[in-house]
């Protein structure tokens, strides 16, 4: 057996549903507003940039730590057997670059 509703109950139900619909339409209007869409996109990009920068920082930090470990002893003293050859190569490369740029100016 179905309940019989009074006209007042039906009218109250219609008013309640209209209010719910108005709230829903307001929410859709806010979500679809260009400023909201742009703000959401900016926040997403900023989050992605932050994550990428964080990953890059971690990778660089790890690489620097690895290189430092290869060229220093555990107590922090430099490993001359590794530092000196690298320094000589760096000086030679800088010298070649300086010589070739000087030669190019003549």
Residue pairs with C-beta under 8 A, 6 or more apart in sequence:
5 13
30 36
31 37
70 79
70 82
71 78
71 79
71 82
71 83
71 86
72 78
72 79
73 79
